[in-house]
Amino acid sequence: MSKQTVQKNDASTNGTFGIGLKFAAVTAAVIIMAVFAAGTATAATMTQNVNVVNKPTVNANATITAPGPLTNVGRLASQQVMLLLAPACPSSLALTAADSTVSCFDMANYPGQVLVITDFTWSAAGGPANTTCLVGITLNHNLVYESTAVAASDTWAGKSEQFMTGLKTTVNPQIAIFSNTCTGFNGATMFGYLLPNQ
């Protein structure tokens, strides 16, 4: 074999090897690009799936009312009171606490505070149907609020009312019947809160 032939074969091998290497490099680049393209396509698909095309319609109406001076809203539990008619108590009123315990109520136990009554609910035996029952709240034996209701066919009368300005007192309020047609209470409740008397 001549020297020239060997060189030619070497050159031929080098050329083939170079082409093979270039082909392998191009193939690897295509595979890498395909992988990245697939990854990008996958990411794009995932992003598309994350974006909500048909967003559900949600109708939400919210009314936020700041606590007013005449409501129990926003008051501390220690300020709120629910007073029940309780003839067995000296004041004829019982306080229902947040844990549902009931004790006799007396404003003397709350020195320096004022009771603001915001709601009044009562039910009484009203006598014959269509007769009017008159119930009131008194302070120091003075009538400060009166409530009337007509007796139904079952002879019961009752009402639930809210006070626009609130009844304020530093003495024990009293609940009384002021009409002869009403024969006695089924129940009566006052709701309100205690505040420093400033």
VEXTIDO-945057 format. One line per field, with one value per residue (C-alpha): chain; residue number from 1; x, y, z; residue in one letter. Coordinates in nm, 2 decimals, padded with zeros to 4 digits. Example, Ala and Ser with C-alpha at 12.3 -4.5 7.8 and 13.67 -1.06 7.14 Angstrom:
<rs>
chain = c(A, A) .
n = c(1, 2) .
x = c(01.23, 01.37) .
y = c(-00.45, -00.11) .
z = c(00.78, 00.71) .
res = c(A, S) .
</rs>
This chain:
<rs>
chain = c(A, A, A, A, A, A, A, A, A, A, A, A, A, A, A, A, A, A, A, A, A, A, A, A, A, A, A, A, A, A, A, A, A, A, A, A, A, A, A, A, A, A, A, A, A, A, A, A, A, A, A, A, A, A, A, A, A, A, A, A, A, A, A, A, A, A, A, A, A, A, A, A, A, A, A, A, A, A, A, A, A, A, A, A, A, A, A, A, A, A, A, A, A, A, A, A, A, A, A, A, A, A, A, A, A, A, A, A, A, A, A, A, A, A, A, A, A, A, A, A, A, A, A, A, A, A, A, A, A, A, A, A, A, A, A, A, A, A, A, A, A, A, A, A, A, A, A, A, A, A, A, A, A, A, A, A, A, A, A, A, A, A, A, A, A, A, A, A, A, A, A, A, A, A, A, A, A, A, A, A, A, A, A, A, A, A, A, A, A, A, A, A, A, A, A, A, A, A) .
n = c(1, 2, 3, 4, 5, 6, 7, 8, 9, 10, 11, 12, 13, 14, 15, 16, 17, 18, 19, 20, 21, 22, 23, 24, 25, 26, 27, 28, 29, 30, 31, 32, 33, 34, 35, 36, 37, 38, 39, 40, 41, 42, 43, 44, 45, 46, 47, 48, 49, 50, 51, 52, 53, 54, 55, 56, 57, 58, 59, 60, 61, 62, 63, 64, 65, 66, 67, 68, 69, 70, 71, 72, 73, 74, 75, 76, 77, 78, 79, 80, 81, 82, 83, 84, 85, 86, 87, 88, 89, 90, 91, 92, 93, 94, 95, 96, 97, 98, 99, 100, 101, 102, 103, 104, 105, 106, 107, 108, 109, 110, 111, 112, 113, 114, 115, 116, 117, 118, 119, 120, 121, 122, 123, 124, 125, 126, 127, 128, 129, 130, 131, 132, 133, 134, 135, 136, 137, 138, 139, 140, 141, 142, 143, 144, 145, 146, 147, 148, 149, 150, 151, 152, 153, 154, 155, 156, 157, 158, 159, 160, 161, 162, 163, 164, 165, 166, 167, 168, 169, 170, 171, 172, 173, 174, 175, 176, 177, 178, 179, 180, 181, 182, 183, 184, 185, 186, 187, 188, 189, 190, 191, 192, 193, 194, 195, 196, 197, 198) .
x = c(00.00, 00.14, 00.18, -00.06, -00.33, -00.30, -00.32, -00.62, -00.79, -00.70, -00.84, -01.14, -01.19, -01.14, -01.40, -01.65, -01.58, -01.63, -01.96, -02.08, -01.98, -02.16, -02.46, -02.47, -02.43, -02.72, -02.93, -02.86, -02.95, -03.27, -03.36, -03.27, -03.48, -03.76, -03.75, -03.74, -04.02, -04.22, -04.15, -04.25, -04.56, -04.64, -04.59, -04.80, -05.07, -05.05, -05.07, -05.37, -05.54, -05.47, -05.64, -06.01, -06.18, -06.54, -06.53, -06.83, -07.06, -07.07, -07.33, -07.25, -07.41, -07.26, -07.39, -07.16, -07.31, -07.10, -07.21, -07.45, -07.49, -07.83, -07.76, -07.59, -07.38, -07.01, -07.07, -06.86, -07.04, -06.99, -07.18, -07.48, -07.78, -08.10, -08.34, -08.64, -08.95, -08.89, -09.14, -08.92, -08.64, -08.65, -08.62, -08.87, -08.59, -08.35, -08.03, -07.94, -07.57, -07.37, -07.33, -07.72, -07.70, -07.98, -07.94, -08.15, -08.06, -08.02, -07.87, -07.72, -07.46, -07.35, -07.24, -07.14, -07.31, -07.62, -07.85, -07.96, -08.27, -08.29, -08.55, -08.87, -09.07, -09.37, -09.66, -09.97, -10.31, -10.51, -10.86, -11.14, -11.04, -10.99, -10.95, -10.64, -10.37, -10.16, -09.81, -09.55, -09.20, -09.17, -08.88, -08.93, -09.30, -09.32, -09.45, -09.17, -09.28, -09.61, -09.68, -10.02, -10.14, -10.48, -10.56, -10.59, -10.86, -10.65, -10.68, -10.31, -10.16, -09.79, -09.54, -09.17, -09.03, -08.71, -08.64, -08.51, -08.35, -08.31, -08.44, -08.16, -08.17, -07.96, -08.24, -08.41, -08.68, -09.02, -09.26, -09.63, -09.97, -10.19, -10.52, -10.79, -10.83, -10.49, -10.49, -10.11, -09.78, -09.67, -09.33, -09.14, -08.78, -08.57, -08.24, -07.98, -07.63, -07.44, -07.21, -07.02, -07.25, -07.06) .
y = c(00.00, 00.33, 00.63, 00.83, 00.57, 00.57, 00.94, 00.94, 00.68, 00.89, 01.20, 00.99, 00.87, 01.21, 01.35, 01.07, 01.10, 01.48, 01.44, 01.18, 01.40, 01.70, 01.48, 01.36, 01.72, 01.83, 01.54, 01.61, 01.98, 01.88, 01.65, 01.91, 02.17, 01.92, 01.86, 02.23, 02.29, 02.01, 02.16, 02.50, 02.36, 02.18, 02.49, 02.69, 02.42, 02.43, 02.81, 02.79, 02.54, 02.77, 03.06, 03.04, 03.11, 03.09, 03.26, 03.18, 03.47, 03.54, 03.78, 03.89, 04.18, 04.29, 04.57, 04.68, 04.89, 05.06, 05.00, 05.28, 05.44, 05.27, 04.91, 04.61, 04.55, 04.59, 04.60, 04.39, 04.09, 04.25, 04.56, 04.37, 04.29, 04.08, 04.15, 03.92, 03.99, 03.80, 03.88, 03.66, 03.92, 04.24, 04.45, 04.22, 04.18, 03.89, 03.92, 03.64, 03.62, 03.51, 03.16, 03.14, 03.18, 03.39, 03.62, 03.90, 04.24, 04.56, 04.89, 04.94, 04.67, 04.89, 05.23, 05.50, 05.32, 05.39, 05.12, 05.19, 04.98, 04.93, 04.65, 04.55, 04.23, 04.12, 03.88, 03.89, 03.73, 04.00, 03.90, 03.87, 03.89, 04.23, 04.40, 04.63, 04.54, 04.83, 04.76, 05.01, 05.07, 05.29, 05.46, 05.57, 05.49, 05.73, 05.59, 05.65, 05.41, 05.25, 04.96, 04.84, 04.53, 04.38, 04.04, 03.77, 03.50, 03.29, 03.59, 03.66, 03.99, 04.08, 04.30, 04.34, 04.69, 04.87, 05.22, 05.48, 05.69, 05.42, 05.45, 05.56, 05.50, 05.48, 05.32, 04.98, 04.99, 04.83, 04.66, 04.69, 04.62, 04.93, 04.80, 04.60, 04.38, 04.22, 03.96, 03.89, 03.85, 03.54, 03.70, 04.03, 04.09, 04.41, 04.41, 04.68, 04.76, 04.93, 05.23, 05.46, 05.74, 06.04) .
z = c(00.00, -00.09, 00.14, -00.07, -00.03, 00.34, 00.36, 00.13, 00.36, 00.67, 00.50, 00.40, 00.76, 00.90, 00.67, 00.75, 01.12, 01.10, 00.91, 01.16, 01.45, 01.29, 01.22, 01.58, 01.71, 01.48, 01.59, 01.96, 01.90, 01.73, 02.02, 02.28, 02.09, 02.07, 02.44, 02.52, 02.26, 02.42, 02.77, 02.64, 02.48, 02.80, 03.00, 02.76, 02.79, 03.17, 03.17, 02.94, 03.17, 03.47, 03.30, 03.34, 03.01, 03.13, 03.46, 03.68, 03.77, 04.14, 04.27, 04.62, 04.79, 05.12, 05.34, 05.60, 05.87, 06.13, 06.48, 06.57, 06.91, 06.96, 06.86, 07.02, 06.71, 06.79, 07.16, 07.39, 07.54, 07.89, 07.77, 07.62, 07.83, 07.79, 08.07, 08.13, 08.33, 08.66, 08.94, 09.18, 09.16, 09.38, 09.06, 08.87, 08.61, 08.55, 08.35, 08.10, 08.06, 07.75, 07.90, 07.96, 08.33, 08.48, 08.78, 08.92, 08.77, 08.96, 08.82, 09.17, 09.07, 08.78, 08.94, 08.69, 08.40, 08.20, 08.05, 07.69, 07.60, 07.23, 07.19, 07.37, 07.32, 07.51, 07.51, 07.73, 07.77, 07.59, 07.68, 07.42, 07.05, 06.90, 07.24, 07.29, 07.53, 07.66, 07.81, 07.91, 08.05, 08.35, 08.52, 08.88, 08.84, 08.54, 08.20, 07.95, 07.67, 07.59, 07.35, 07.23, 07.05, 06.96, 07.10, 06.84, 06.83, 07.07, 07.32, 07.31, 07.23, 07.18, 07.01, 06.93, 06.89, 06.84, 06.98, 06.74, 07.01, 07.28, 07.64, 07.87, 08.24, 08.55, 08.75, 08.71, 08.44, 08.51, 08.28, 08.35, 08.20, 08.18, 08.04, 08.22, 07.91, 07.96, 08.24, 08.27, 08.09, 07.91, 07.89, 07.83, 07.73, 07.70, 07.50, 07.53, 07.65, 07.93, 07.88, 08.11, 08.21, 08.08) .
res = c(M, S, K, Q, T, V, Q, K, N, D, A, S, T, N, G, T, F, G, I, G, L, K, F, A, A, V, T, A, A, V, I, I, M, A, V, F, A, A, G, T, A, T, A, A, T, M, T, Q, N, V, N, V, V, N, K, P, T, V, N, A, N, A, T, I, T, A, P, G, P, L, T, N, V, G, R, L, A, S, Q, Q, V, M, L, L, L, A, P, A, C, P, S, S, L, A, L, T, A, A, D, S, T, V, S, C, F, D, M, A, N, Y, P, G, Q, V, L, V, I, T, D, F, T, W, S, A, A, G, G, P, A, N, T, T, C, L, V, G, I, T, L, N, H, N, L, V, Y, E, S, T, A, V, A, A, S, D, T, W, A, G, K, S, E, Q, F, M, T, G, L, K, T, T, V, N, P, Q, I, A, I, F, S, N, T, C, T, G, F, N, G, A, T, M, F, G, Y, L, L, P, N, Q) .
</rs>
